[in-house]
Amino acid sequence: MRFGLFIPQGWRQDLTGIDARDHWKVMHGLARWADDGDVFESIWVYDHFHAVPEPNGEATHEAWSLINAFAASTSRVRLGQMCTCMAYRNPAYLAKVATTADVISGGRVEMGIGAGWYEHEWLAYGYGFPRAGERIAMLDEGVQIFKQMWTNGTATLQGKHYQVDGAQLSPLPLQVDGPPLWIAGGGEKKTLRIAAEHAQYTNFDGSPAGFAHKSQVLRDHCDAIGRNFDEITRSANYNVVIGATQDEVDDRIAWIEEHYANTVPSKAPGIAEEFRRGPLVGTPEQIVEKLRELQGLGMTYAITYFAEAAYDRSGIELFAREVTPHLR
């Protein structure tokens, strides 16, 4: 099993209380820690403009700016976004942005891409909020533009949503045919069909039952178009709450509730309960058992999120020391 690590960027209230002058120090410090080790294959950021669980003005750093900063300041880890919203940037432009990051990083960019969902930020930034089918159609057309530009150095598409006519890209990405495509989302009729056609990686529901079901839907789409299902690496995102004992786990859950109470007090108890119900919550032994179950279902790439990462690395270190050796 392979592992990725989310870097706190504020979106999930995970830089609260830290002075803005220190944000990069915190983010860069954790990225360098991951880069210096050999546990985490990749580091990840979210592509959002407004905080969750509500747009309350908390820090939310822009994804591709961070990708380029990490590209220039790390040397080993791969660099991903979970996931870039296609409609937030023209896809021909985005193909060039990703290519520049790929060159800066020496060929370490992963291209996470999805249709987008956060209505408040769509409307606030003037993108409108098309119905889901239109957003997914934009994803499909944008991926076609990516693949043309990354393989041919030029793209032409007269689509319903995007029109490009000889858009040029030079140089090409360092990775042959461009950064690997991670198509995120579990929409069964369209998103997983697009993933079957284009993705090297998928990212969807990480619960055992949900993962098994989405995997079967993806397999059906692959069979329908004649693609080898096993060519696609299936990943999922996980909130990790780990402690050497159950008391330590409970203490971390209590910290999460107290932390969220600083900015979203009415939602803090529900958020803490949501963390508590996640698959990767418990002692190292319990988490290893759950990951082995998921691995048996074909989940071979876990992208991990630790709510306390900006303030306390002990949970990440425990996970790296006591969990990953049993699965890597």
ABEGO torsion letter per residue (X at the ends): XBBBBBBBAGAAGAABGBBAAAAAAAAAAAAAAAAABAABABBBBBBBABBOABBAGBBBBBAAAAAAAAAAABAABBBBBOBBBAAABBAAAAAAAAAAAAAAAGGABBBBBBAEABAAAAAAAGAEBBBAAAAAAAAAAAAAAAAAAAAAGBBBBBBAABBBBGBBBOBBBABBGEBBBBBBEABAAAAAAAAAAABABBBBBABAAAAAAAAAAAAAAAAAAGBBAAABBBBBBBBBBBBABAAAAAAAAAAAAAAAAAABAAAAAAAAAAAAABABBEBAAAAAAAAAAAAAAGBABBBBBBAAAAABAAAAAAAAAAAAAAAX
